[in-house]
């Protein structure tokens, strides 16, 4: 239990050190700006907020990729809104993104390379062949299916609110379905994943890399 709590703490620190603020602040500024002033002013304020956050990251010597990603995301969303002259279209990229992630999750399961395994491989650098073992892969496949259902539900709810045309509802739903939901899913994924790997009885990453034979201790840290 202590190890699990430590793992959750490590995951939270890694997640919160990413682009969390960059993803949260601009949409809030956009919603408030549009309600108070109008579409063009909201776009200017959101972009200005993204630039300020980027400058902050640069001064703190944090990853420039997060800074550029934050500005690029706001610019893309703003472009959708300005070209269509529809403030709600600011959130279209997020709706499209949910759809893309849903399809990617489903396809990855069918081709035998679950999206959860791919993400874990890219973020942790573990040998990808370990993820493909029959006493390991089911855990990542099941998590990926759960992710797919979440992406589908998120897209459906966002589309419903988008069609209603209420920018405030759509905006806050997009924000809540972003950071808070992702954080919750991250924790649940870690807890379930570690439990499932233990039940499957496969080797831990280090045991696999070192070519150890059974009985294995299994994966003790991370998923």
Secondary structure as the mmCIF struct_conf table of DSSP 4:
data_model
#
loop_
_struct_conf.conf_type_id
_struct_conf.id
_struct_conf.beg_label_comp_id
_struct_conf.beg_label_asym_id
_struct_conf.beg_label_seq_id
_struct_conf.end_label_comp_id
_struct_conf.end_label_asym_id
_struct_conf.end_label_seq_id
HELX_RH_AL_P HELX_RH_AL_P1 UNK A 2 UNK A 16
TURN_TY1_P TURN_TY1_P1 UNK A 17 UNK A 17
BEND BEND1 UNK A 18 UNK A 19
HELX_RH_AL_P HELX_RH_AL_P2 UNK A 20 UNK A 36
TURN_TY1_P TURN_TY1_P2 UNK A 37 UNK A 37
HELX_RH_AL_P HELX_RH_AL_P3 UNK A 39 UNK A 59
TURN_TY1_P TURN_TY1_P3 UNK A 60 UNK A 61
HELX_RH_AL_P HELX_RH_AL_P4 UNK A 64 UNK A 84
TURN_TY1_P TURN_TY1_P4 UNK A 85 UNK A 85
HELX_RH_3T_P HELX_RH_3T_P1 UNK A 87 UNK A 91
HELX_RH_AL_P HELX_RH_AL_P5 UNK A 92 UNK A 110
TURN_TY1_P TURN_TY1_P5 UNK A 111 UNK A 112
HELX_RH_AL_P HELX_RH_AL_P6 UNK A 115 UNK A 124
HELX_RH_AL_P HELX_RH_AL_P7 UNK A 128 UNK A 131
TURN_TY1_P TURN_TY1_P6 UNK A 132 UNK A 132
BEND BEND2 UNK A 133 UNK A 133
TURN_TY1_P TURN_TY1_P7 UNK A 134 UNK A 136
HELX_RH_AL_P HELX_RH_AL_P8 UNK A 137 UNK A 164
TURN_TY1_P TURN_TY1_P8 UNK A 165 UNK A 165
HELX_RH_AL_P HELX_RH_AL_P9 UNK A 167 UNK A 175
HELX_RH_PI_P HELX_RH_PI_P1 UNK A 176 UNK A 180
HELX_RH_AL_P HELX_RH_AL_P10 UNK A 181 UNK A 200
TURN_TY1_P TURN_TY1_P9 UNK A 201 UNK A 201
HELX_RH_AL_P HELX_RH_AL_P11 UNK A 205 UNK A 209
TURN_TY1_P TURN_TY1_P10 UNK A 210 UNK A 211
HELX_LH_PP_P HELX_LH_PP_P1 UNK A 212 UNK A 213
BEND BEND3 UNK A 214 UNK A 215
HELX_LH_PP_P HELX_LH_PP_P2 UNK A 216 UNK A 216
BEND BEND4 UNK A 221 UNK A 221
#
